Amino acid sequence: MSAQYSDPDPHRTPDVPPGGVPPEETPPGEGSTGAETGPRDEQTRGWATGPVVILGIVVVLCAAFFIAYAVIVAL
């Protein structure tokens, strides 16, 4: 199931001089490089200090709450 593509008939194509279109009349092709090419930025791994400290504080507060609740219920 292959399609056959043919060139347009030059006798029926408007505004084409005999012999075809000169090279300076044709637009340039697409660029082969895009905006995303080039070296990538250095990526750092791991967490920043701020989120780790906040997470640690939340864990300690939750643990303190459950320990205090257990002590109060046990009395």
C-alpha positions, 0 to 999 in steps of 0.5 A, a space after each residue: 500500500 504505497 502511495 505514488 507521489 509525482 511532481 506537479 505538472 509545470 505547464 499547469 503551475 502558475 508563476 513558474 518560469 521555464 526551467 523551474 525556480 532559481 535557487 535564490 527564489 526558494 526559501 531555506 530549509 528548516 534549521 537542524 538545531 532547536 532551542 533546546 540544544 546545547 549543554 544542559 544546566 548542572 542538576 543538583 541531587 538531594 534536598 535543600 536544608 530548609 525542607 529537611 529541617 521543616 520535615 524534622 520539626 514536624 516529625 518531632 512535634 508529631 512524636 511528642 504529641 503521641 507520647 504526651 497523649 499516651 502518657 495522659 491516657 495512661 494516667 
